Amino acid sequence: MDFSTLFSQLFSSFWWAIPLLVLAALFKSAWFKGFIGEVMVNMAARLFLNKNDYHLIKNVTIPTEDGTTQIDHIIVSRFGVFVVETKNMKGWIFGGEHQKQWTQQIFKSKHRFQNPLHQNYKHTKTLESALGLPHEKMISVVVFVGDSTFKTEMPANVTQGGGYIRFIKSHTKILLTESEVQQIIGQIADGRLKPSIKTHIEHARHVKEIVANKEAVQKLDAKLCPKCGSDMVLRTSKKGPEAGNQFWGCSAFPKCRTIAAMES
């Protein structure tokens, strides 16, 4: 059988499916989900924040000592400089303000990711240093878009959808003069790397290296609480018939009292 002829016939019959497969892969990619999330946040800012009072600057890459940091959105206003981190995720979200990692659960599948407050802290401190502003004039905001549900109590600056607009508007104390606002906008324009494909690729490579280094030192088999997604920690029974025996207990105790026996 002439396979080259067979492949040629198949290609001529189904060539139209190739672009569809490429588009399907693109739509499912993390890059596309992040892009859509940023677009939604941009649209909300432009529609519901007065342009005279709030100045939106998006996709800002700033050089750091060890590479670069990329900020999704910066909103400069007289009420402070809002540093916005966007997360496009679905499923149940478990996390606490001081936890290093949060958990995303989709049905029975669980995935751990960096606490976005910690992630945005670096962005905020980098920008604070570059602008020479006191920390009380920098405000961190995390916004989740997509079909996600918070299953643990979140701090006020962790929001969903349009909630980040309400959070920003809740800040009514004037912290900056109009001339300071314009100066900050100019500083960001002068200090950022030029938006380009090259800048994005170099930053993505830097982030990939950081993630790989962190994964190398983390315990890949960390035990998670089946109820709230927090870390399970080893504890020792102090009384009763099990006194002296170790067991797994939820680190969120006493809010969560889940326990599990040690595996033999």
Secondary structure, DSSP 8 states (H G I E B T S, - for coil): --HHHHHHHHHHHHTTHHHHHHHHHHHHSHHHHHHHHHHHHHHHHHHHS-TTTEEEEEEEEEEETTEEEEEEEEEEETTEEEEEEEEE--EEEE--TT-SEEEEEETTEEEEEE-HHHHHHHHHHHHHHHHT--GGGEEEEEEEESSEEE-S---TTEEETTHHHHHHHT--S--S-HHHHHHHHHHHHHHS---SHHHHHHHHHHHHHHHHHHHHHS-TT--B-TTT--BEEEEE--SSTTTT-EEEEETTTTT---EEE---
